[in-house]
Amino acid sequence: MGRKKTVGSSGKFGPRYGMRVRRKWLEVDKVQRAVYQCPTCKKHGVTRAASGIWECGKCGAKFSGGAYIPVTSAVSMVETALKKSGERENV
Ligand SMILES: [Zn+2]
């Protein structure tokens, strides 16, 4: 099947991280760079200002959320995925 080599932001983590963890990190990277819908003005302008801090570029609203995604349920999903892959790497 698809044996594509994905380079990209996973490169910065170096060889001490396994492929599975790297792939998970790629996903996290993707979601934390995405622009989310603002709960205040409903426009898509929310970007990550800092870890757990989100800011809307349209109306300037600032709010706290997950470290990677403003929606907490999605955060726990990602964190669970990361934990799982981390466990597998340590076996
Ligand atoms: Zn807004």
PDB file of the backbone (N, CA, C, O) and the ligand in Angstrom, with CONECT records:
HET     ZN  A 101       1
ATOM      1  N   MET A   1       0.847  -1.196   0.000  1.00  0.00           N
ATOM      2  CA  MET A   1       0.000   0.000   0.000  1.00  0.00           C
ATOM      3  C   MET A   1       0.886   1.252   0.000  1.00  0.00           C
ATOM      4  O   MET A   1       2.080   1.174  -0.290  1.00  0.00           O
ATOM      5  N   GLY A   2       0.311   2.363   0.316  1.00  0.00           N
ATOM      6  CA  GLY A   2       1.055   3.615   0.223  1.00  0.00           C
ATOM      7  C   GLY A   2       2.258   3.676   1.157  1.00  0.00           C
ATOM      8  O   GLY A   2       2.114   3.749   2.377  1.00  0.00           O
ATOM      9  N   ARG A   3       3.437   3.645   0.564  1.00  0.00           N
ATOM     10  CA  ARG A   3       4.634   3.744   1.395  1.00  0.00           C
ATOM     11  C   ARG A   3       5.260   5.113   1.227  1.00  0.00           C
ATOM     12  O   ARG A   3       6.463   5.245   1.004  1.00  0.00           O
ATOM     13  N   LYS A   4       4.419   6.128   1.338  1.00  0.00           N
ATOM     14  CA  LYS A   4       4.928   7.482   1.155  1.00  0.00           C
ATOM     15  C   LYS A   4       5.758   7.896   2.356  1.00  0.00           C
ATOM     16  O   LYS A   4       5.373   7.658   3.501  1.00  0.00           O
ATOM     17  N   LYS A   5       6.873   8.504   2.095  1.00  0.00           N
ATOM     18  CA  LYS A   5       7.672   9.040   3.192  1.00  0.00           C
ATOM     19  C   LYS A   5       7.221  10.469   3.435  1.00  0.00           C
ATOM     20  O   LYS A   5       7.277  11.322   2.549  1.00  0.00           O
ATOM     21  N   THR A   6       6.778  10.703   4.648  1.00  0.00           N
ATOM     22  CA  THR A   6       6.313  12.049   4.950  1.00  0.00           C
ATOM     23  C   THR A   6       7.389  12.797   5.719  1.00  0.00           C
ATOM     24  O   THR A   6       7.660  12.493   6.880  1.00  0.00           O
ATOM     25  N   VAL A   7       7.980  13.744   5.087  1.00  0.00           N
ATOM     26  CA  VAL A   7       8.892  14.624   5.809  1.00  0.00           C
ATOM     27  C   VAL A   7       8.074  15.837   6.169  1.00  0.00           C
ATOM     28  O   VAL A   7       6.888  15.876   5.841  1.00  0.00           O
ATOM     29  N   GLY A   8       8.626  16.808   6.810  1.00  0.00           N
ATOM     30  CA  GLY A   8       7.816  17.938   7.212  1.00  0.00           C
ATOM     31  C   GLY A   8       8.195  18.302   8.616  1.00  0.00           C
ATOM     32  O   GLY A   8       9.357  18.175   9.000  1.00  0.00           O
ATOM     33  N   SER A   9       7.236  18.753   9.392  1.00  0.00           N
ATOM     34  CA  SER A   9       7.580  19.244  10.717  1.00  0.00           C
ATOM     35  C   SER A   9       8.002  18.114  11.651  1.00  0.00           C
ATOM     36  O   SER A   9       8.521  18.385  12.734  1.00  0.00           O
ATOM     37  N   SER A  10       7.794  16.856  11.266  1.00  0.00           N
ATOM     38  CA  SER A  10       8.214  15.757  12.135  1.00  0.00           C
ATOM     39  C   SER A  10       9.723  15.679  12.200  1.00  0.00           C
ATOM     40  O   SER A  10      10.274  15.097  13.134  1.00  0.00           O
ATOM     41  N   GLY A  11      10.397  16.254  11.222  1.00  0.00           N
ATOM     42  CA  GLY A  11      11.848  16.185  11.165  1.00  0.00           C
ATOM     43  C   GLY A  11      12.531  16.753  12.383  1.00  0.00           C
ATOM     44  O   GLY A  11      13.591  16.273  12.785  1.00  0.00           O
ATOM     45  N   LYS A  12      11.929  17.785  12.982  1.00  0.00           N
ATOM     46  CA  LYS A  12      12.595  18.470  14.083  1.00  0.00           C
ATOM     47  C   LYS A  12      12.668  17.625  15.353  1.00  0.00           C
ATOM     48  O   LYS A  12      13.396  17.965  16.285  1.00  0.00           O
ATOM     49  N   PHE A  13      11.914  16.522  15.391  1.00  0.00           N
ATOM     50  CA  PHE A  13      11.931  15.725  16.608  1.00  0.00           C
ATOM     51  C   PHE A  13      13.084  14.733  16.650  1.00  0.00           C
ATOM     52  O   PHE A  13      13.353  14.130  17.689  1.00  0.00           O
ATOM     53  N   GLY A  14      13.763  14.563  15.523  1.00  0.00           N
ATOM     54  CA  GLY A  14      14.954  13.731  15.524  1.00  0.00           C
ATOM     55  C   GLY A  14      14.635  12.255  15.579  1.00  0.00           C
ATOM     56  O   GLY A  14      13.473  11.860  15.678  1.00  0.00           O
ATOM     57  N   PRO A  15      15.677  11.442  15.514  1.00  0.00           N
ATOM     58  CA  PRO A  15      15.493   9.995  15.375  1.00  0.00           C
ATOM     59  C   PRO A  15      15.080   9.288  16.660  1.00  0.00           C
ATOM     60  O   PRO A  15      14.738   8.106  16.624  1.00  0.00           O
ATOM     61  N   ARG A  16      15.105   9.987  17.799  1.00  0.00           N
ATOM     62  CA  ARG A  16      14.773   9.247  19.010  1.00  0.00           C
ATOM     63  C   ARG A  16      13.267   9.055  19.193  1.00  0.00           C
ATOM     64  O   ARG A  16      12.834   8.404  20.143  1.00  0.00           O
ATOM     65  N   TYR A  17      12.484   9.613  18.298  1.00  0.00           N
ATOM     66  CA  TYR A  17      11.052   9.359  18.326  1.00  0.00           C
ATOM     67  C   TYR A  17      10.699   8.379  17.216  1.00  0.00           C
ATOM     68  O   TYR A  17      11.171   8.521  16.088  1.00  0.00           O
ATOM     69  N   GLY A  18       9.882   7.399  17.524  1.00  0.00           N
ATOM     70  CA  GLY A  18       9.492   6.406  16.530  1.00  0.00           C
ATOM     71  C   GLY A  18       8.539   6.978  15.499  1.00  0.00           C
ATOM     72  O   GLY A  18       8.007   8.077  15.656  1.00  0.00           O
ATOM     73  N   MET A  19       8.340   6.222  14.465  1.00  0.00           N
ATOM     74  CA  MET A  19       7.483   6.672  13.375  1.00  0.00           C
ATOM     75  C   MET A  19       6.053   6.930  13.836  1.00  0.00           C
ATOM     76  O   MET A  19       5.410   7.883  13.398  1.00  0.00           O
ATOM     77  N   ARG A  20       5.566   6.066  14.725  1.00  0.00           N
ATOM     78  CA  ARG A  20       4.166   6.222  15.164  1.00  0.00           C
ATOM     79  C   ARG A  20       3.982   7.519  15.915  1.00  0.00           C
ATOM     80  O   ARG A  20       3.014   8.246  15.692  1.00  0.00           O
ATOM     81  N   VAL A  21       4.918   7.809  16.811  1.00  0.00           N
ATOM     82  CA  VAL A  21       4.827   9.053  17.567  1.00  0.00           C
ATOM     83  C   VAL A  21       4.958  10.234  16.631  1.00  0.00           C
ATOM     84  O   VAL A  21       4.246  11.228  16.771  1.00  0.00           O
ATOM     85  N   ARG A  22       5.864  10.129  15.680  1.00  0.00           N
ATOM     86  CA  ARG A  22       6.056  11.221  14.724  1.00  0.00           C
ATOM     87  C   ARG A  22       4.786  11.479  13.941  1.00  0.00           C
ATOM     88  O   ARG A  22       4.394  12.622  13.706  1.00  0.00           O
ATOM     89  N   ARG A  23       4.154  10.390  13.542  1.00  0.00           N
ATOM     90  CA  ARG A  23       2.932  10.563  12.768  1.00  0.00           C
ATOM     91  C   ARG A  23       1.870  11.258  13.616  1.00  0.00           C
ATOM     92  O   ARG A  23       1.142  12.124  13.132  1.00  0.00           O
ATOM     93  N   LYS A  24       1.793  10.863  14.890  1.00  0.00           N
ATOM     94  CA  LYS A  24       0.843  11.512  15.792  1.00  0.00           C
ATOM     95  C   LYS A  24       1.189  12.978  15.921  1.00  0.00           C
ATOM     96  O   LYS A  24       0.303  13.833  15.921  1.00  0.00           O
ATOM     97  N   TRP A  25       2.464  13.272  16.030  1.00  0.00           N
ATOM     98  CA  TRP A  25       2.857  14.667  16.175  1.00  0.00           C
ATOM     99  C   TRP A  25       2.505  15.467  14.941  1.00  0.00           C
ATOM    100  O   TRP A  25       2.153  16.644  15.029  1.00  0.00           O
ATOM    101  N   LEU A  26       2.600  14.832  13.805  1.00  0.00           N
ATOM    102  CA  LEU A  26       2.203  15.509  12.571  1.00  0.00           C
ATOM    103  C   LEU A  26       0.742  15.901  12.647  1.00  0.00           C
ATOM    104  O   LEU A  26       0.358  16.997  12.237  1.00  0.00           O
ATOM    105  N   GLU A  27      -0.068  15.000  13.173  1.00  0.00           N
ATOM    106  CA  GLU A  27      -1.498  15.294  13.305  1.00  0.00           C
ATOM    107  C   GLU A  27      -1.727  16.439  14.272  1.00  0.00           C
ATOM    108  O   GLU A  27      -2.521  17.344  14.017  1.00  0.00           O
ATOM    109  N   VAL A  28      -1.013  16.381  15.389  1.00  0.00           N
ATOM    110  CA  VAL A  28      -1.151  17.446  16.386  1.00  0.00           C
ATOM    111  C   VAL A  28      -0.729  18.768  15.783  1.00  0.00           C
ATOM    112  O   VAL A  28      -1.389  19.791  15.970  1.00  0.00           O
ATOM    113  N   ASP A  29       0.372  18.738  15.059  1.00  0.00           N
ATOM    114  CA  ASP A  29       0.876  19.943  14.424  1.00  0.00           C
ATOM    115  C   ASP A  29      -0.163  20.535  13.493  1.00  0.00           C
ATOM    116  O   ASP A  29      -0.377  21.747  13.451  1.00  0.00           O
ATOM    117  N   LYS A  30      -0.801  19.649  12.750  1.00  0.00           N
ATOM    118  CA  LYS A  30      -1.807  20.074  11.791  1.00  0.00           C
ATOM    119  C   LYS A  30      -2.979  20.745  12.505  1.00  0.00           C
ATOM    120  O   LYS A  30      -3.434  21.816  12.101  1.00  0.00           O
ATOM    121  N   VAL A  31      -3.465  20.100  13.578  1.00  0.00           N
ATOM    122  CA  VAL A  31      -4.632  20.656  14.258  1.00  0.00           C
ATOM    123  C   VAL A  31      -4.299  21.924  15.011  1.00  0.00           C
ATOM    124  O   VAL A  31      -5.143  22.813  15.126  1.00  0.00           O
ATOM    125  N   GLN A  32      -3.076  22.027  15.532  1.00  0.00           N
ATOM    126  CA  GLN A  32      -2.790  23.229  16.316  1.00  0.00           C
ATOM    127  C   GLN A  32      -2.490  24.430  15.420  1.00  0.00           C
ATOM    128  O   GLN A  32      -2.504  25.567  15.890  1.00  0.00           O
ATOM    129  N   ARG A  33      -2.224  24.194  14.153  1.00  0.00           N
ATOM    130  CA  ARG A  33      -2.026  25.295  13.211  1.00  0.00           C
ATOM    131  C   ARG A  33      -3.317  25.704  12.526  1.00  0.00           C
ATOM    132  O   ARG A  33      -3.395  26.767  11.911  1.00  0.00           O
ATOM    133  N   ALA A  34      -4.322  24.861  12.633  1.00  0.00           N
ATOM    134  CA  ALA A  34      -5.569  25.141  11.937  1.00  0.00           C
ATOM    135  C   ALA A  34      -6.243  26.383  12.514  1.00  0.00           C
ATOM    136  O   ALA A  34      -5.964  26.792  13.641  1.00  0.00           O
ATOM    137  N   VAL A  35      -7.128  26.971  11.726  1.00  0.00           N
ATOM    138  CA  VAL A  35      -7.877  28.140  12.180  1.00  0.00           C
ATOM    139  C   VAL A  35      -9.264  27.665  12.581  1.00  0.00           C
ATOM    140  O   VAL A  35      -9.947  26.983  11.817  1.00  0.00           O
ATOM    141  N   TYR A  36      -9.668  28.031  13.779  1.00  0.00           N
ATOM    142  CA  TYR A  36     -10.938  27.528  14.306  1.00  0.00           C
ATOM    143  C   TYR A  36     -12.002  28.606  14.360  1.00  0.00           C
ATOM    144  O   TYR A  36     -11.728  29.803  14.283  1.00  0.00           O
ATOM    145  N   GLN A  37     -13.213  28.133  14.495  1.00  0.00           N
ATOM    146  CA  GLN A  37     -14.337  29.069  14.555  1.00  0.00           C
ATOM    147  C   GLN A  37     -14.388  29.737  15.916  1.00  0.00           C
ATOM    148  O   GLN A  37     -14.225  29.098  16.955  1.00  0.00           O
ATOM    149  N   CYS A  38     -14.618  31.026  15.878  1.00  0.00           N
ATOM    150  CA  CYS A  38     -14.676  31.806  17.104  1.00  0.00           C
ATOM    151  C   CYS A  38     -16.033  31.620  17.774  1.00  0.00           C
ATOM    152  O   CYS A  38     -17.065  31.759  17.117  1.00  0.00           O
ATOM    153  N   PRO A  39     -16.051  31.310  19.053  1.00  0.00           N
ATOM    154  CA  PRO A  39     -17.327  31.160  19.755  1.00  0.00           C
ATOM    155  C   PRO A  39     -18.025  32.490  19.987  1.00  0.00           C
ATOM    156  O   PRO A  39     -19.217  32.518  20.294  1.00  0.00           O
ATOM    157  N   THR A  40     -17.306  33.581  19.846  1.00  0.00           N
ATOM    158  CA  THR A  40     -17.891  34.906  20.080  1.00  0.00           C
ATOM    159  C   THR A  40     -18.513  35.484  18.814  1.00  0.00           C
ATOM    160  O   THR A  40     -19.675  35.889  18.821  1.00  0.00           O
ATOM    161  N   CYS A  41     -17.746  35.522  17.731  1.00  0.00           N
ATOM    162  CA  CYS A  41     -18.257  36.151  16.504  1.00  0.00           C
ATOM    163  C   CYS A  41     -18.621  35.130  15.430  1.00  0.00           C
ATOM    164  O   CYS A  41     -19.156  35.489  14.381  1.00  0.00           O
ATOM    165  N   LYS A  42     -18.330  33.855  15.697  1.00  0.00           N
ATOM    166  CA  LYS A  42     -18.676  32.758  14.785  1.00  0.00           C
ATOM    167  C   LYS A  42     -17.914  32.795  13.462  1.00  0.00           C
ATOM    168  O   LYS A  42     -18.286  32.115  12.505  1.00  0.00           O
ATOM    169  N   LYS A  43     -16.857  33.584  13.416  1.00  0.00           N
ATOM    170  CA  LYS A  43     -16.052  33.587  12.196  1.00  0.00           C
ATOM    171  C   LYS A  43     -14.850  32.684  12.400  1.00  0.00           C
ATOM    172  O   LYS A  43     -14.438  32.419  13.529  1.00  0.00           O
ATOM    173  N   HIS A  44     -14.300  32.218  11.302  1.00  0.00           N
ATOM    174  CA  HIS A  44     -13.118  31.368  11.407  1.00  0.00           C
ATOM    175  C   HIS A  44     -11.867  32.241  11.486  1.00  0.00           C
ATOM    176  O   HIS A  44     -11.270  32.603  10.473  1.00  0.00           O
ATOM    177  N   GLY A  45     -11.497  32.559  12.703  1.00  0.00           N
ATOM    178  CA  GLY A  45     -10.325  33.413  12.851  1.00  0.00           C
ATOM    179  C   GLY A  45      -9.532  33.081  14.098  1.00  0.00           C
ATOM    180  O   GLY A  45      -8.634  33.829  14.486  1.00  0.00           O
ATOM    181  N   VAL A  46      -9.856  31.967  14.727  1.00  0.00           N
ATOM    182  CA  VAL A  46      -9.206  31.637  15.994  1.00  0.00           C
ATOM    183  C   VAL A  46      -7.917  30.853  15.742  1.00  0.00           C
ATOM    184  O   VAL A  46      -7.921  29.787  15.126  1.00  0.00           O
ATOM    185  N   THR A  47      -6.836  31.409  16.230  1.00  0.00           N
ATOM    186  CA  THR A  47      -5.548  30.726  16.121  1.00  0.00           C
ATOM    187  C   THR A  47      -4.918  30.600  17.501  1.00  0.00           C
ATOM    188  O   THR A  47      -5.317  31.296  18.434  1.00  0.00           O
ATOM    189  N   ARG A  48      -3.958  29.734  17.628  1.00  0.00           N
ATOM    190  CA  ARG A  48      -3.310  29.495  18.906  1.00  0.00           C
ATOM    191  C   ARG A  48      -2.359  30.640  19.224  1.00  0.00           C
ATOM    192  O   ARG A  48      -1.413  30.891  18.477  1.00  0.00           O
ATOM    193  N   ALA A  49      -2.603  31.325  20.317  1.00  0.00           N
ATOM    194  CA  ALA A  49      -1.714  32.414  20.721  1.00  0.00           C
ATOM    195  C   ALA A  49      -0.585  31.873  21.572  1.00  0.00           C
ATOM    196  O   ALA A  49       0.554  32.326  21.461  1.00  0.00           O
ATOM    197  N   ALA A  50      -0.890  30.919  22.412  1.00  0.00           N
ATOM    198  CA  ALA A  50       0.108  30.264  23.258  1.00  0.00           C
ATOM    199  C   ALA A  50      -0.482  28.919  23.629  1.00  0.00           C
ATOM    200  O   ALA A  50      -1.606  28.600  23.241  1.00  0.00           O
ATOM    201  N   SER A  51       0.263  28.139  24.370  1.00  0.00           N
ATOM    202  CA  SER A  51      -0.253  26.841  24.767  1.00  0.00           C
ATOM    203  C   SER A  51      -1.492  27.005  25.631  1.00  0.00           C
ATOM    204  O   SER A  51      -1.405  27.510  26.750  1.00  0.00           O
ATOM    205  N   GLY A  52      -2.632  26.590  25.130  1.00  0.00           N
ATOM    206  CA  GLY A  52      -3.869  26.691  25.887  1.00  0.00           C
ATOM    207  C   GLY A  52      -4.560  28.038  25.766  1.00  0.00           C
ATOM    208  O   GLY A  52      -5.647  28.226  26.312  1.00  0.00           O
ATOM    209  N   ILE A  53      -3.948  28.974  25.062  1.00  0.00           N
ATOM    210  CA  ILE A  53      -4.556  30.296  24.869  1.00  0.00           C
ATOM    211  C   ILE A  53      -4.875  30.475  23.393  1.00  0.00           C
ATOM    212  O   ILE A  53      -4.023  30.269  22.529  1.00  0.00           O
ATOM    213  N   TRP A  54      -6.094  30.856  23.124  1.00  0.00           N
ATOM    214  CA  TRP A  54      -6.562  31.015  21.755  1.00  0.00           C
ATOM    215  C   TRP A  54      -7.064  32.427  21.532  1.00  0.00           C
ATOM    216  O   TRP A  54      -7.669  33.037  22.414  1.00  0.00           O
ATOM    217  N   GLU A  55      -6.804  32.933  20.345  1.00  0.00           N
ATOM    218  CA  GLU A  55      -7.183  34.315  20.064  1.00  0.00           C
ATOM    219  C   GLU A  55      -7.874  34.390  18.715  1.00  0.00           C
ATOM    220  O   GLU A  55      -7.458  33.758  17.744  1.00  0.00           O
ATOM    221  N   CYS A  56      -8.955  35.190  18.680  1.00  0.00           N
ATOM    222  CA  CYS A  56      -9.682  35.386  17.436  1.00  0.00           C
ATOM    223  C   CYS A  56      -9.119  36.610  16.717  1.00  0.00           C
ATOM    224  O   CYS A  56      -9.079  37.708  17.271  1.00  0.00           O
ATOM    225  N   GLY A  57      -8.686  36.402  15.476  1.00  0.00           N
ATOM    226  CA  GLY A  57      -8.129  37.508  14.702  1.00  0.00           C
ATOM    227  C   GLY A  57      -9.197  38.447  14.169  1.00  0.00           C
ATOM    228  O   GLY A  57      -8.887  39.553  13.727  1.00  0.00           O
ATOM    229  N   LYS A  58     -10.449  38.017  14.205  1.00  0.00           N
ATOM    230  CA  LYS A  58     -11.528  38.841  13.649  1.00  0.00           C
ATOM    231  C   LYS A  58     -12.084  39.813  14.684  1.00  0.00           C
ATOM    232  O   LYS A  58     -12.250  41.001  14.410  1.00  0.00           O
ATOM    233  N   CYS A  59     -12.370  39.290  15.882  1.00  0.00           N
ATOM    234  CA  CYS A  59     -12.975  40.160  16.884  1.00  0.00           C
ATOM    235  C   CYS A  59     -12.050  40.390  18.087  1.00  0.00           C
ATOM    236  O   CYS A  59     -12.362  41.186  18.973  1.00  0.00           O
ATOM    237  N   GLY A  60     -10.922  39.691  18.111  1.00  0.00           N
ATOM    238  CA  GLY A  60      -9.955  39.922  19.180  1.00  0.00           C
ATOM    239  C   GLY A  60     -10.248  39.168  20.460  1.00  0.00           C
ATOM    240  O   GLY A  60      -9.558  39.360  21.461  1.00  0.00           O
ATOM    241  N   ALA A  61     -11.263  38.309  20.448  1.00  0.00           N
ATOM    242  CA  ALA A  61     -11.606  37.556  21.648  1.00  0.00           C
ATOM    243  C   ALA A  61     -10.475  36.604  22.005  1.00  0.00           C
ATOM    244  O   ALA A  61      -9.881  35.965  21.136  1.00  0.00           O
ATOM    245  N   LYS A  62     -10.192  36.523  23.287  1.00  0.00           N
ATOM    246  CA  LYS A  62      -9.161  35.614  23.756  1.00  0.00           C
ATOM    247  C   LYS A  62      -9.800  34.648  24.718  1.00  0.00           C
ATOM    248  O   LYS A  62     -10.576  35.053  25.584  1.00  0.00           O
ATOM    249  N   PHE A  63      -9.494  33.404  24.583  1.00  0.00           N
ATOM    250  CA  PHE A  63     -10.048  32.447  25.531  1.00  0.00           C
ATOM    251  C   PHE A  63      -9.085  31.286  25.701  1.00  0.00           C
ATOM    252  O   PHE A  63      -8.192  31.068  24.883  1.00  0.00           O
ATOM    253  N   SER A  64      -9.285  30.552  26.776  1.00  0.00           N
ATOM    254  CA  SER A  64      -8.412  29.414  27.025  1.00  0.00           C
ATOM    255  C   SER A  64      -9.088  28.145  26.543  1.00  0.00           C
ATOM    256  O   SER A  64     -10.315  28.052  26.503  1.00  0.00           O
ATOM    257  N   GLY A  65      -8.291  27.198  26.188  1.00  0.00           N
ATOM    258  CA  GLY A  65      -8.825  25.929  25.715  1.00  0.00           C
ATOM    259  C   GLY A  65      -7.756  24.878  25.890  1.00  0.00           C
ATOM    260  O   GLY A  65      -6.925  24.967  26.794  1.00  0.00           O
ATOM    261  N   GLY A  66      -7.777  23.906  25.044  1.00  0.00           N
ATOM    262  CA  GLY A  66      -6.754  22.878  25.121  1.00  0.00           C
ATOM    263  C   GLY A  66      -5.430  23.403  24.601  1.00  0.00           C
ATOM    264  O   GLY A  66      -5.365  24.462  23.977  1.00  0.00           O
ATOM    265  N   ALA A  67      -4.377  22.649  24.867  1.00  0.00           N
ATOM    266  CA  ALA A  67      -3.052  23.085  24.457  1.00  0.00           C
ATOM    267  C   ALA A  67      -2.923  23.096  22.933  1.00  0.00           C
ATOM    268  O   ALA A  67      -2.205  23.921  22.367  1.00  0.00           O
ATOM    269  N   TYR A  68      -3.618  22.185  22.287  1.00  0.00           N
ATOM    270  CA  TYR A  68      -3.455  22.054  20.838  1.00  0.00           C
ATOM    271  C   TYR A  68      -4.692  22.448  20.056  1.00  0.00           C
ATOM    272  O   TYR A  68      -4.601  22.926  18.925  1.00  0.00           O
ATOM    273  N   ILE A  69      -5.856  22.243  20.670  1.00  0.00           N
ATOM    274  CA  ILE A  69      -7.114  22.524  19.990  1.00  0.00           C
ATOM    275  C   ILE A  69      -8.007  23.272  20.974  1.00  0.00           C
ATOM    276  O   ILE A  69      -7.989  22.957  22.164  1.00  0.00           O
ATOM    277  N   PRO A  70      -8.783  24.244  20.522  1.00  0.00           N
ATOM    278  CA  PRO A  70      -9.656  24.978  21.444  1.00  0.00           C
ATOM    279  C   PRO A  70     -10.786  24.129  22.023  1.00  0.00           C
ATOM    280  O   PRO A  70     -11.320  24.450  23.084  1.00  0.00           O
ATOM    281  N   VAL A  71     -11.146  23.064  21.343  1.00  0.00           N
ATOM    282  CA  VAL A  71     -12.244  22.225  21.821  1.00  0.00           C
ATOM    283  C   VAL A  71     -11.687  21.131  22.719  1.00  0.00           C
ATOM    284  O   VAL A  71     -10.834  20.347  22.303  1.00  0.00           O
ATOM    285  N   THR A  72     -12.173  21.085  23.947  1.00  0.00           N
ATOM    286  CA  THR A  72     -11.562  20.199  24.931  1.00  0.00           C
ATOM    287  C   THR A  72     -11.778  18.727  24.638  1.00  0.00           C
ATOM    288  O   THR A  72     -10.899  17.909  24.908  1.00  0.00           O
ATOM    289  N   SER A  73     -12.946  18.373  24.082  1.00  0.00           N
ATOM    290  CA  SER A  73     -13.202  16.962  23.800  1.00  0.00           C
ATOM    291  C   SER A  73     -12.221  16.451  22.759  1.00  0.00           C
ATOM    292  O   SER A  73     -11.747  15.318  22.844  1.00  0.00           O
ATOM    293  N   ALA A  74     -11.919  17.294  21.773  1.00  0.00           N
ATOM    294  CA  ALA A  74     -10.953  16.909  20.749  1.00  0.00           C
ATOM    295  C   ALA A  74      -9.562  16.821  21.343  1.00  0.00           C
ATOM    296  O   ALA A  74      -8.751  15.994  20.925  1.00  0.00           O
ATOM    297  N   VAL A  75      -9.285  17.673  22.318  1.00  0.00           N
ATOM    298  CA  VAL A  75      -7.978  17.656  22.969  1.00  0.00           C
ATOM    299  C   VAL A  75      -7.738  16.317  23.636  1.00  0.00           C
ATOM    300  O   VAL A  75      -6.682  15.708  23.462  1.00  0.00           O
ATOM    301  N   SER A  76      -8.718  15.860  24.399  1.00  0.00           N
ATOM    302  CA  SER A  76      -8.514  14.601  25.098  1.00  0.00           C
ATOM    303  C   SER A  76      -8.340  13.455  24.110  1.00  0.00           C
ATOM    304  O   SER A  76      -7.644  12.480  24.391  1.00  0.00           O
ATOM    305  N   MET A  77      -8.980  13.580  22.950  1.00  0.00           N
ATOM    306  CA  MET A  77      -8.814  12.576  21.907  1.00  0.00           C
ATOM    307  C   MET A  77      -7.365  12.522  21.446  1.00  0.00           C
ATOM    308  O   MET A  77      -6.774  11.447  21.338  1.00  0.00           O
ATOM    309  N   VAL A  78      -6.810  13.677  21.181  1.00  0.00           N
ATOM    310  CA  VAL A  78      -5.425  13.749  20.713  1.00  0.00           C
ATOM    311  C   VAL A  78      -4.481  13.276  21.804  1.00  0.00           C
ATOM    312  O   VAL A  78      -3.537  12.531  21.540  1.00  0.00           O
ATOM    313  N   GLU A  79      -4.738  13.711  23.031  1.00  0.00           N
ATOM    314  CA  GLU A  79      -3.859  13.322  24.122  1.00  0.00           C
ATOM    315  C   GLU A  79      -3.888  11.822  24.345  1.00  0.00           C
ATOM    316  O   GLU A  79      -2.855  11.206  24.608  1.00  0.00           O
ATOM    317  N   THR A  80      -5.068  11.235  24.241  1.00  0.00           N
ATOM    318  CA  THR A  80      -5.176   9.787  24.378  1.00  0.00           C
ATOM    319  C   THR A  80      -4.378   9.105  23.275  1.00  0.00           C
ATOM    320  O   THR A  80      -3.673   8.126  23.520  1.00  0.00           O
ATOM    321  N   ALA A  81      -4.494   9.625  22.071  1.00  0.00           N
ATOM    322  CA  ALA A  81      -3.764   9.046  20.942  1.00  0.00           C
ATOM    323  C   ALA A  81      -2.268   9.146  21.181  1.00  0.00           C
ATOM    324  O   ALA A  81      -1.526   8.203  20.905  1.00  0.00           O
ATOM    325  N   LEU A  82      -1.829  10.274  21.686  1.00  0.00           N
ATOM    326  CA  LEU A  82      -0.402  10.464  21.953  1.00  0.00           C
ATOM    327  C   LEU A  82       0.076   9.507  23.028  1.00  0.00           C
ATOM    328  O   LEU A  82       1.135   8.892  22.899  1.00  0.00           O
ATOM    329  N   LYS A  83      -0.698   9.386  24.075  1.00  0.00           N
ATOM    330  CA  LYS A  83      -0.331   8.499  25.175  1.00  0.00           C
ATOM    331  C   LYS A  83      -0.218   7.072  24.678  1.00  0.00           C
ATOM    332  O   LYS A  83       0.732   6.358  25.000  1.00  0.00           O
ATOM    333  N   LYS A  84      -1.201   6.668  23.889  1.00  0.00           N
ATOM    334  CA  LYS A  84      -1.200   5.300  23.374  1.00  0.00           C
ATOM    335  C   LYS A  84       0.041   5.035  22.538  1.00  0.00           C
ATOM    336  O   LYS A  84       0.718   4.022  22.716  1.00  0.00           O
ATOM    337  N   SER A  85       0.331   5.947  21.628  1.00  0.00           N
ATOM    338  CA  SER A  85       1.480   5.725  20.753  1.00  0.00           C
ATOM    339  C   SER A  85       2.766   5.752  21.566  1.00  0.00           C
ATOM    340  O   SER A  85       3.721   5.041  21.253  1.00  0.00           O
ATOM    341  N   GLY A  86       2.787   6.581  22.620  1.00  0.00           N
ATOM    342  CA  GLY A  86       3.975   6.649  23.468  1.00  0.00           C
ATOM    343  C   GLY A  86       4.197   5.338  24.191  1.00  0.00           C
ATOM    344  O   GLY A  86       5.327   4.866  24.319  1.00  0.00           O
ATOM    345  N   GLU A  87       3.106   4.752  24.663  1.00  0.00           N
ATOM    346  CA  GLU A  87       3.213   3.479  25.344  1.00  0.00           C
ATOM    347  C   GLU A  87       3.766   2.414  24.417  1.00  0.00           C
ATOM    348  O   GLU A  87       4.624   1.614  24.791  1.00  0.00           O
ATOM    349  N   ARG A  88       3.251   2.425  23.197  1.00  0.00           N
ATOM    350  CA  ARG A  88       3.701   1.420  22.237  1.00  0.00           C
ATOM    351  C   ARG A  88       5.199   1.566  21.955  1.00  0.00           C
ATOM    352  O   ARG A  88       5.912   0.575  21.798  1.00  0.00           O
ATOM    353  N   GLU A  89       5.654   2.802  21.895  1.00  0.00           N
ATOM    354  CA  GLU A  89       7.069   3.016  21.594  1.00  0.00           C
ATOM    355  C   GLU A  89       7.963   2.508  22.713  1.00  0.00           C
ATOM    356  O   GLU A  89       9.104   2.111  22.477  1.00  0.00           O
ATOM    357  N   ASN A  90       7.440   2.522  23.924  1.00  0.00           N
ATOM    358  CA  ASN A  90       8.286   2.143  25.065  1.00  0.00           C
ATOM    359  C   ASN A  90       8.317   0.658  25.352  1.00  0.00           C
ATOM    360  O   ASN A  90       9.049   0.211  26.235  1.00  0.00           O
ATOM    361  N   VAL A  91       7.538  -0.105  24.623  1.00  0.00           N
ATOM    362  CA  VAL A  91       7.505  -1.549  24.882  1.00  0.00           C
ATOM    363  C   VAL A  91       8.859  -2.165  24.567  1.00  0.00           C
ATOM    364  O   VAL A  91       9.038  -3.374  24.720  1.00  0.00           O
TER     365      VAL A  91
HETATM  366 ZN    ZN A 101     -14.164  36.263  16.987  1.00  0.00          ZN2+
END
